[in-house]
């Protein structure tokens, strides 16, 4: 089995995703703690499938696959948008809500079309993120984060990705895509799950991983 070992004294943590938006956020969230690498950076050709209907199963599947192939401790997540007026949809199917090859703009347009007759007070929603951390030996730890808001009637902001431009925080008067990354990391579903993940990693990564 090919092993994608770390160089130097600080072990590397594989982030098993091909989503550039997620990679950028994790690089910010984990900066100063450990060295993050992506599949592309270590020459790892890996199929990161999401075969299940739950965040937990999808995150676990990707993390276990990455850890088994790379022999590195691996982090993967699955996240989604849950809209009350749509009975919790799109949920774990958020990325495929508007079709397999849809862009972020396509997904937002489709979501807004589903909510065109829904009044503001019934547009509550939440983002959910489940992070799985897997060891090459098969041990898995799960962490979860959530944040609540409303679905705006039109997209605003150019930061972030996915449904961020229509996820509105009434207390801040801004969508998630209008927030600076440092603020987003403090209140987002992924930021909250990552804080838990850092505690898990502090216990399982070898000494020297946390700078």
PyMOL commands that set and color helices and strands:
alter all, ss='L'
color gray80, all
select helices_A, chain A and resi 20-29+40-42+55-70+84-86+94-96+104-114+120-122+164-166+176-178+181-187+189-204
alter helices_A, ss='H'
color red, helices_A
select strands_A, chain A and resi 12-15+35-38+74-83+90-91+124-134+140-151+167-169+174-175
alter strands_A, ss='S'
color yellow, strands_A
deselect
rebuild
show_as cartoon
